[in-house]
Amino acid sequence: MKNRICLVTGAGRGIGRASAVALAKNGGRVALTARSQDEIKSAAAEIRAVGGQALPIVADLSDRKEPARIVAEVKKSWGPIEVLVNNAGIGSSQDPRPLVEFDDAFWDLTFAVNVTAPYLFTKLVLPDMIARRWGRIINIASINAKLPGLHAAAYTASKHAIAGLTKAAALEVSSHGITVNAVCPGVTRSRMNDKRLQYDEKRTGTSFAQLEKEASLLGRRLEPEEVASLVAFLASEDAAAITGQAINVCGGKLLAC
């Protein structure tokens, strides 16, 4: 990973931040985006504290013009992106509802961030990857790409879509030395997931602590760093033979696929 130019979206906290730090620890130069200036500055400071290089970029990926601006800024500062981690996402916890009551605007927002932004970033970085005959694209999906979530129609559908985009892209670019994979985290400790568990606690009457215990066979939620370890591996030379996969990191929550 030494001096590989990386871009991690949604890197202000959670899995995105942990992934950015993991890539930096492995020698990557990491550009990172988030909507919050404070969070992205803090993440960049953490990367620099471990001896890494960071390029923080504040961006709202619901705006479809932003991916082109971000890729251009990274290219101008460092050069073509070699490792792309599409992590930014809208979770069901922001507005969980039954399908018949679902908010259409929230559906559109979810797909704009969870599907359209990764699609645009992938299109933008592939020409340089093809020219160099090397690249890594890692999409952060979810076990909800395989297993539906209750009152989470937009999230579930968007994660199925990103898994499909992963496979379609891998099929097209594998002969160019580029791998495209999806990571499918299970229930992972984060601010977003806290809100989801609070919703489920109120909906079911099951305590927050019990919901955490039931989150995996490990009897706990995953930590973002446990997901980031797989991201860092998939970005490395050692993962050259892995492409088109949707790999679970779920503590045994999903055993069938």
C-alpha angles and dihedrals in degrees: 000000000000108000093345109155109238135184121199119184123207089023100149094096145344122023093350094055093044090049092050091051092046092052091048092050088055091055102266124141103232129208110190135190135200137149094240115076092200093052095046092048090050092050091049090051090052090052092050090048090062091049097264133132118244135188109190117201123183110217144153107220094197083080105080092208092064100077092060091049092049095048090048091050093050091046092050093049101040113355136258118350113253101177121038121188111188100199107138111111149156113236130210090246091076092070115354113185141150112268094251089058096039118140111240094207090054089050090054093046092050093053093044092057102029100042115009096049094051089046091053094045090050092051091048098050100039099077092060092042090052091048091051093040092228135088146133125213116184120183119197104222123157141234080264085075083074105021123044121239121222114250088002104103096144095045094046093047093046093051091049086052094051090050088053092048089051093055094043092051093045091053091054102044107032092101090060097062093260125129125201120192141160126223114211111201122195123213104332129185109256142125089259093052092046087062092048093051090047088054092049091046090056093041097049105024090235113136121252089241092053092048088054091052090051093049094093144352085264089068093241146062119275121254118237090240090061090060092042091059090066091046090054092048094050089051092055134088089249090068095057093118095052117088139139092026133135103207122195123225098178111124090249095306091130113040103160102066 
